Amino acid sequence: MNQNSQSVLRRNVETVIFGTSTPAGRAFDIGLLLAIIFSVGAVILDSIISVNAQYGALLQNIELVFTMLFTIEYVTRIWCVQQRRAYILSFWGVVDLLSILPTYIALIVPEAAPLLIIRLLRVMRIFRVMRMFELMNEFHEIINVLRSTGRAILVFFALVFIVVIIFACLLYVVEGPEHGFTSIPLSIYWAVVTITTVGYGDLIPQTGLGKAIASLGMLLGYSIIAVPTAIITSKLWERLNRRREQTINWNCPVCARPGHTEDADYCKYCGSALDVPAELRKTVEPLDK
């Protein structure tokens, strides 16, 4: 195979892996998503003692098969991507590596090794589920909204923290050690549990005044839950209504984020070159579809 043919092949493979507009690209995404779900399911089942005792060997073989498939996919990504070093060192590149590395490490760890290490290697395989987010445009939209509303939410929770301290001090003074409120930190724990409407019931006020203060905290808890939800929802609605520009079906090879305009040459999030094939620039879809 000459250099030109190899370049064309790499380009076609890159289009399938990082593009979403072609039937092959969509089939690849669906297949990858199913493989991630089944592989994580196998790890979860393997943690059940009764299932492991009966089907442990089968689950290990399934794990090896999935690891080989993910290894082939990881190597293929490195082979076809234009910016290999940037992809390998990117967040998703590290996740891709962590999703396959534990299985190979577990193969060379002696059986006499501490059980904690083996369990840790097994749990690390759950990093595969992180790769599901790479296939979800909505995930990136929510992350952007959280970033834009982060300052407002931070200020809000600072006020909540002040309120928690006030309620904790009030209950510490009103109830006192004789009713279980032996310290302000313990009272802060009670205030957090009460205001968040969790209500474990392991620490409760006994006096009438203490119950009245607790009731006020419970009512306040509903507004505390509603306010950040309203902030995020309003911002998300605003972004969806404002963004009318058309985007191309192409994920950034480095950060895996979608949502780039038709004429974009570089990722607006990480600045990496997109290297979008010319034929894909003709296929666009509205962001708010």
Salt bridges, closest charged atoms under 4 A:
GLU14 OE1 - ARG11 NH1 2.78
ASP46 OD2 - ARG122 NH1 3.52
GLU63 OE2 - ARG125 NE 3.49
GLU63 OE2 - ARG128 NH2 2.81
GLU73 OE2 - ARG77 NE 2.44
GLU73 OE1 - ARG131 NH2 2.32
ASP96 OD1 - ARG131 NE 2.47
GLU134 OE2 - ARG77 NH1 3.18
GLU141 OE2 - ARG239 NE 2.89
GLU141 OE1 - ARG243 NH1 2.58
GLU175 OE1 - HIS179 ND1 2.79
GLU238 OE2 - ARG242 NH1 3.26
ASP265 OD1 - ARG281 NH2 3.25
ASP288 OD2 - ARG244 NH1 2.36
